Amino acid sequence: MGLPAQLARELAGQYPVVELLAEELSVATLSAQSIMLIGCPLFSASFDAMQIAESLVAAGFTGRLLVVAPALPNVAMVERELQAMASTLTISLITP
């Protein structure tokens, strides 16, 4: 979601890559696609990772959320904040 195609394929590993828009996150979409892993940027022009995490929790998603971020002074703190508001997800922050 909002990631360059090559990066999405690298992050997905064994999982198939399905491109979704932020507004397409719903119970029906996630279960129809059998999605277990979602990747998104920490910030984009139209959404941020916090909004995506909230939408995923509301849709009942319990898989992994990989958040791609620029270099940050305190990666662990940002990861903790995301995890605290979306405790049903497994969130990992990926930085350069």
C-alpha positions as CSV (number, residue, x, y, z in Angstrom):
1,M,0.0,0.0,0.0
2,G,1.8,3.1,-1.2
3,L,5.1,1.3,-1.7
4,P,7.2,1.0,-4.8
5,A,6.5,-2.4,-6.6
6,Q,10.0,-3.7,-6.2
7,L,10.1,-2.9,-2.5
8,A,6.7,-4.5,-2.0
9,R,7.9,-7.7,-3.7
10,E,11.0,-7.8,-1.5
11,L,9.1,-7.3,1.7
12,A,6.4,-9.9,0.7
13,G,8.8,-12.7,0.3
14,Q,6.7,-15.8,0.0
15,Y,3.4,-14.0,0.1
16,P,1.7,-12.8,-3.1
17,V,1.6,-9.0,-3.7
18,V,-1.8,-7.4,-4.0
19,E,-2.0,-3.6,-4.4
20,L,-4.7,-1.9,-2.3
21,L,-5.7,1.7,-1.7
22,A,-6.1,2.8,1.9
23,E,-9.8,3.3,1.4
24,E,-10.1,-0.4,0.2
25,L,-9.3,-1.8,3.6
26,S,-12.3,-3.7,4.8
27,V,-13.2,-7.1,6.3
28,A,-14.4,-8.3,2.8
29,T,-11.3,-7.2,0.9
30,L,-8.9,-8.6,3.4
31,S,-10.6,-12.0,3.7
32,A,-11.3,-12.3,0.0
33,Q,-7.6,-11.8,-0.8
34,S,-6.4,-14.0,2.2
35,I,-4.0,-11.2,3.1
36,M,-1.6,-12.0,6.0
37,L,1.0,-9.2,5.5
38,I,0.5,-5.5,4.7
39,G,3.2,-3.0,4.0
40,C,2.9,0.7,4.0
41,P,5.0,3.8,4.4
42,L,5.2,5.6,7.7
43,F,3.9,8.7,5.9
44,S,2.5,9.4,2.5
45,A,0.6,12.3,0.9
46,S,-2.8,10.7,1.6
47,F,-2.4,8.6,4.7
48,D,0.0,7.6,7.5
49,A,0.8,4.2,9.2
50,M,-1.4,5.1,12.2
51,Q,-4.4,5.5,10.0
52,I,-3.7,2.2,8.2
53,A,-3.2,0.4,11.5
54,E,-6.5,1.8,12.8
55,S,-8.3,0.7,9.6
56,L,-6.8,-2.8,9.9
57,V,-7.9,-3.2,13.5
58,A,-11.4,-2.0,12.6
59,A,-11.5,-4.5,9.8
60,G,-10.5,-7.3,12.2
61,F,-7.1,-7.9,10.6
62,T,-4.7,-9.7,12.9
63,G,-1.7,-10.2,10.6
64,R,1.6,-8.4,10.2
65,L,2.0,-4.7,9.3
66,L,5.4,-3.7,7.9
67,V,5.9,0.0,8.1
68,V,8.7,1.5,5.9
69,A,10.2,4.6,7.4
70,P,13.0,7.0,6.7
71,A,15.9,7.1,9.2
72,L,14.4,8.0,12.6
73,P,16.1,9.0,15.8
74,N,14.1,6.5,17.9
75,V,12.7,3.6,15.8
76,A,11.7,1.6,18.9
77,M,9.6,4.5,20.3
78,V,7.7,4.9,17.0
79,E,7.2,1.1,16.8
80,R,5.9,1.0,20.4
81,E,3.4,3.8,19.7
82,L,2.0,2.0,16.6
83,Q,1.9,-1.3,18.5
84,A,0.1,0.3,21.5
85,M,-2.8,1.6,19.4
86,A,-3.1,-1.6,17.3
87,S,-2.4,-4.4,19.7
88,T,-4.0,-7.1,17.5
89,L,-1.4,-6.5,14.8
90,T,2.2,-7.5,14.7
91,I,4.0,-4.3,13.6
92,S,7.6,-4.0,12.4
93,L,9.3,-0.8,11.4
94,I,11.8,-1.0,8.6
95,T,14.3,1.8,8.2
96,P,17.5,2.2,6.1
